[in-house]
Amino acid sequence: MIFFREELEPVRRLFEAARERGGRALFVGGCVRDALFGRESKDFDVEVYGLDAGQAEALLRSLNFRFNAAGKSFGVFKLHDVPVDIALPRRESKRGFGHRGFVVEGDPHMSLKEAAARRDFTVNSIYFDPLSEEILDPFNGRKDLENRILRHTSEAFSEDPLRVLRAMQFAARFRFDVAAETVELCRQIEPEGLSSERIFEEWSKLILRGEEISRGLNFLRDCGWVQYFPELEALIGVQQDPLWHPEGDVWNHTLATLDTFARERIGDDFEDLVVGFAVLCHDFGKPATTRFFEKDGRWHAYGHDRAGCAPAKKFLERMTNFRELIDGVLPLVLCHMQPIAIWRGNAGDSAVRRLANRVGRIDRLLRVCSADTMGVSTKKNAELRDASSWLLERADALQVKNAAPKPIILGRHLIALGIAPGKTFKPILDACYEAQLDGKIFNTEDGIRFVREKIFRK
């Protein structure tokens, strides 16, 4: 394995200096897993044996490394100029509530196997010595990697409930099956003390990095943790018309849409988060609205787009206060049926402008619609694809594909017309914007004429 690419070359001295001082430095964790898996890593973890925290700090200073020593009390140093974290082997024992309820004790003379046992999964418990090119694998992680199995390393796994969500996003990212004994162990773990920030971080990794997101969510269902996300659990078993949804219930549909989304990510983290969470939440309204109609003998979920906003809001607000994200997702849930509605209604440019104003970005909405079709060949999906193509063309022509229409008439224009700022300002500006959306105002001159003709004459 080649670790010392250009930006890591300075770290080679660390491994050599540790050996000269009677210690041993080893790469460990995700960087070793990724190298064995044929993937590149962005971050690297190094564990140093045989040197205490003071000796490790002195070694780093002697090599002129710049680092953050905030965690040196238990032997953790984050290098500034290279993406490397240095740590000493340590014990973590559960003594209190939540993820902060651990007592951490560094022990530079701990055995490799004992140190590895505190790691979450066997595939993350593989070590590599770049000087001897030796792979050290105390828990047979390489075999699990080859078989694409995610297995907990030891019973210490249950001490941090976040590891259940890590299993969720790892299964999705690497297309792993979770070992039956790990699923069973996760059933016995509760999310006690988990902060919303930590939960959101794992869900974000699922959305941004999951290659087969359905694997992660099916694991969540298998281990019972879907109960802690009730808006998601409610989708299980909700019937859909097989003519339009041959994939099955709303749960299966949602998983299929997420896998489609994963194949269509654009690489912009914020945009992918907004669209990914919108795809996840887009049918949250179906459990409350799905009914069987005797008249046509079919299942319908009339109004599920509107009904989905409240549960989507609850779901998101429990894990984050990232308002820009939430405010981006909810209009997409509300409007995900609009492209086909305005296409079927042969709507004009005003409807396209108004839709852009509601969702902010038409291109986001069309990405949600693309995922919603899942590549399944049905009449409805064919219509939706036709509607999306038409809407994209119109939005592009109207210059509202990736932004809502910007108001042409602003407060300064009203002031120039002699209208004093006050209570009348907003209603006039709102009227001007409505006229702009209707295609009655295209430029400042149109807007000023509209104000003079429609407002001053009242």
Summary of the structure (lengths in Angstrom):
residues: 458
radius of gyration: 27.8
end to end distance: 78.5
largest distance: 90.6
contacts: 1477
relative contact order: 0.06
helix: 54%
strand: 11%
